[in-house]
Amino acid sequence: MNNALSGEKAARTPATVAEIRREFKHADRNVDGRIDFDEFCELLQGLDAGMNASELRQGFHEVDANKDGLIDQQEFIDWWTTD
């Protein structure tokens, strides 16, 4: 995974998972329970990841573990809590 995506990940604790869920809800702009590519790009731009379009697309596909074209909350949590 790109260094901008991997960064330091948090250990999975109840407090951390709650924080990650809040971040997911913030990123889920259309409130459909999933993050699409545009929402993912907005999230990473907000984190100042400094990634180009190709890197963003690659990162999105890495986080989208089930390859359905969307990032669900569990995929998001797994992304933030997996080394």
MODELLER restraints for C-alpha pairs under 7 A, 6 or more apart:
rsr = mdl.restraints
at = mdl.atoms
rsr.add(forms.Gaussian(group=physical.xy_distance, feature=features.Distance(at['CA:1:A'], at['CA:59:A']), mean=6.74, stdev=0.5))
rsr.add(forms.Gaussian(group=physical.xy_distance, feature=features.Distance(at['CA:2:A'], at['CA:59:A']), mean=6.90, stdev=0.5))
rsr.add(forms.Gaussian(group=physical.xy_distance, feature=features.Distance(at['CA:4:A'], at['CA:49:A']), mean=5.44, stdev=0.5))
rsr.add(forms.Gaussian(group=physical.xy_distance, feature=features.Distance(at['CA:5:A'], at['CA:59:A']), mean=6.95, stdev=0.5))
rsr.add(forms.Gaussian(group=physical.xy_distance, feature=features.Distance(at['CA:9:A'], at['CA:80:A']), mean=5.47, stdev=0.5))
rsr.add(forms.Gaussian(group=physical.xy_distance, feature=features.Distance(at['CA:9:A'], at['CA:81:A']), mean=5.41, stdev=0.5))
rsr.add(forms.Gaussian(group=physical.xy_distance, feature=features.Distance(at['CA:9:A'], at['CA:82:A']), mean=6.60, stdev=0.5))
rsr.add(forms.Gaussian(group=physical.xy_distance, feature=features.Distance(at['CA:9:A'], at['CA:83:A']), mean=6.34, stdev=0.5))
rsr.add(forms.Gaussian(group=physical.xy_distance, feature=features.Distance(at['CA:10:A'], at['CA:80:A']), mean=6.53, stdev=0.5))
rsr.add(forms.Gaussian(group=physical.xy_distance, feature=features.Distance(at['CA:10:A'], at['CA:81:A']), mean=5.30, stdev=0.5))
rsr.add(forms.Gaussian(group=physical.xy_distance, feature=features.Distance(at['CA:11:A'], at['CA:81:A']), mean=5.68, stdev=0.5))
rsr.add(forms.Gaussian(group=physical.xy_distance, feature=features.Distance(at['CA:12:A'], at['CA:81:A']), mean=5.72, stdev=0.5))
rsr.add(forms.Gaussian(group=physical.xy_distance, feature=features.Distance(at['CA:17:A'], at['CA:77:A']), mean=6.94, stdev=0.5))
rsr.add(forms.Gaussian(group=physical.xy_distance, feature=features.Distance(at['CA:20:A'], at['CA:77:A']), mean=6.34, stdev=0.5))
rsr.add(forms.Gaussian(group=physical.xy_distance, feature=features.Distance(at['CA:24:A'], at['CA:73:A']), mean=6.68, stdev=0.5))
rsr.add(forms.Gaussian(group=physical.xy_distance, feature=features.Distance(at['CA:27:A'], at['CA:35:A']), mean=6.87, stdev=0.5))
rsr.add(forms.Gaussian(group=physical.xy_distance, feature=features.Distance(at['CA:27:A'], at['CA:39:A']), mean=6.01, stdev=0.5))
rsr.add(forms.Gaussian(group=physical.xy_distance, feature=features.Distance(at['CA:27:A'], at['CA:43:A']), mean=5.91, stdev=0.5))
rsr.add(forms.Gaussian(group=physical.xy_distance, feature=features.Distance(at['CA:28:A'], at['CA:34:A']), mean=6.24, stdev=0.5))
rsr.add(forms.Gaussian(group=physical.xy_distance, feature=features.Distance(at['CA:28:A'], at['CA:35:A']), mean=5.32, stdev=0.5))
rsr.add(forms.Gaussian(group=physical.xy_distance, feature=features.Distance(at['CA:28:A'], at['CA:39:A']), mean=6.47, stdev=0.5))
rsr.add(forms.Gaussian(group=physical.xy_distance, feature=features.Distance(at['CA:29:A'], at['CA:39:A']), mean=6.73, stdev=0.5))
rsr.add(forms.Gaussian(group=physical.xy_distance, feature=features.Distance(at['CA:33:A'], at['CA:72:A']), mean=6.60, stdev=0.5))
rsr.add(forms.Gaussian(group=physical.xy_distance, feature=features.Distance(at['CA:34:A'], at['CA:70:A']), mean=6.03, stdev=0.5))
rsr.add(forms.Gaussian(group=physical.xy_distance, feature=features.Distance(at['CA:34:A'], at['CA:71:A']), mean=5.39, stdev=0.5))
rsr.add(forms.Gaussian(group=physical.xy_distance, feature=features.Distance(at['CA:34:A'], at['CA:72:A']), mean=4.61, stdev=0.5))
rsr.add(forms.Gaussian(group=physical.xy_distance, feature=features.Distance(at['CA:34:A'], at['CA:73:A']), mean=6.64, stdev=0.5))
rsr.add(forms.Gaussian(group=physical.xy_distance, feature=features.Distance(at['CA:35:A'], at['CA:70:A']), mean=5.65, stdev=0.5))
rsr.add(forms.Gaussian(group=physical.xy_distance, feature=features.Distance(at['CA:35:A'], at['CA:71:A']), mean=4.90, stdev=0.5))
rsr.add(forms.Gaussian(group=physical.xy_distance, feature=features.Distance(at['CA:35:A'], at['CA:72:A']), mean=6.45, stdev=0.5))
rsr.add(forms.Gaussian(group=physical.xy_distance, feature=features.Distance(at['CA:36:A'], at['CA:70:A']), mean=4.98, stdev=0.5))
rsr.add(forms.Gaussian(group=physical.xy_distance, feature=features.Distance(at['CA:36:A'], at['CA:71:A']), mean=6.46, stdev=0.5))
rsr.add(forms.Gaussian(group=physical.xy_distance, feature=features.Distance(at['CA:37:A'], at['CA:60:A']), mean=6.73, stdev=0.5))
rsr.add(forms.Gaussian(group=physical.xy_distance, feature=features.Distance(at['CA:41:A'], at['CA:56:A']), mean=6.70, stdev=0.5))
rsr.add(forms.Gaussian(group=physical.xy_distance, feature=features.Distance(at['CA:61:A'], at['CA:67:A']), mean=6.97, stdev=0.5))
rsr.add(forms.Gaussian(group=physical.xy_distance, feature=features.Distance(at['CA:63:A'], at['CA:71:A']), mean=6.81, stdev=0.5))
rsr.add(forms.Gaussian(group=physical.xy_distance, feature=features.Distance(at['CA:63:A'], at['CA:75:A']), mean=6.36, stdev=0.5))
rsr.add(forms.Gaussian(group=physical.xy_distance, feature=features.Distance(at['CA:63:A'], at['CA:76:A']), mean=6.94, stdev=0.5))
rsr.add(forms.Gaussian(group=physical.xy_distance, feature=features.Distance(at['CA:63:A'], at['CA:79:A']), mean=6.11, stdev=0.5))
rsr.add(forms.Gaussian(group=physical.xy_distance, feature=features.Distance(at['CA:64:A'], at['CA:70:A']), mean=6.18, stdev=0.5))
rsr.add(forms.Gaussian(group=physical.xy_distance, feature=features.Distance(at['CA:64:A'], at['CA:71:A']), mean=5.12, stdev=0.5))
rsr.add(forms.Gaussian(group=physical.xy_distance, feature=features.Distance(at['CA:64:A'], at['CA:75:A']), mean=6.49, stdev=0.5))
rsr.add(forms.Gaussian(group=physical.xy_distance, feature=features.Distance(at['CA:65:A'], at['CA:75:A']), mean=6.47, stdev=0.5))
